[in-house]
Amino acid sequence: MAETETAVRRDRRERSRWVDAAIAGLAGGLVFGLYLQFVVGVLPPRATADGVGSLALDWAVHLFHSLVFAVVYAELVGWPRLARYADRAGTGAIVGAGYGVVLWGSLLSS
């Protein structure tokens, strides 16, 4: 009986991790998108082939990327080798910052 309860709890924790990551990614993407749009000014509509840009499309793409990057991070820190570091506040901040730097660097190089 205890094994079944543990398996159910583990399954709930996995689903919760994915949902939590999705919510955090969208919330972070929203805040960062507002910063990009109103402070930095780099999220205005880009001109497309027909000369018309769409702010809604830019926002959708930005939030989609935020969601995907957050879920990928949640999966990475679920790996046992990283989980032992990501579960602690100090080392978890370093793992998260490292992930952000790698993403930022990969986007700058493209």
CORCOR-V890728 format. One record per pair of residues at least 24 apart in sequence whose ideal C-beta (glycine too) atoms are under 6 Angstrom apart, sorted by the first residue. I is the first residue (numbers start at 1). J is the second residue. Records with the same first field share a line. If there is no record, write none. Layout:
I=J ; J
This chain:
17=74
21=70 ; 71 ; 74
22=67
24=70
25=66 ; 67 ; 70
26=67
29=63 ; 66
33=62
73=99
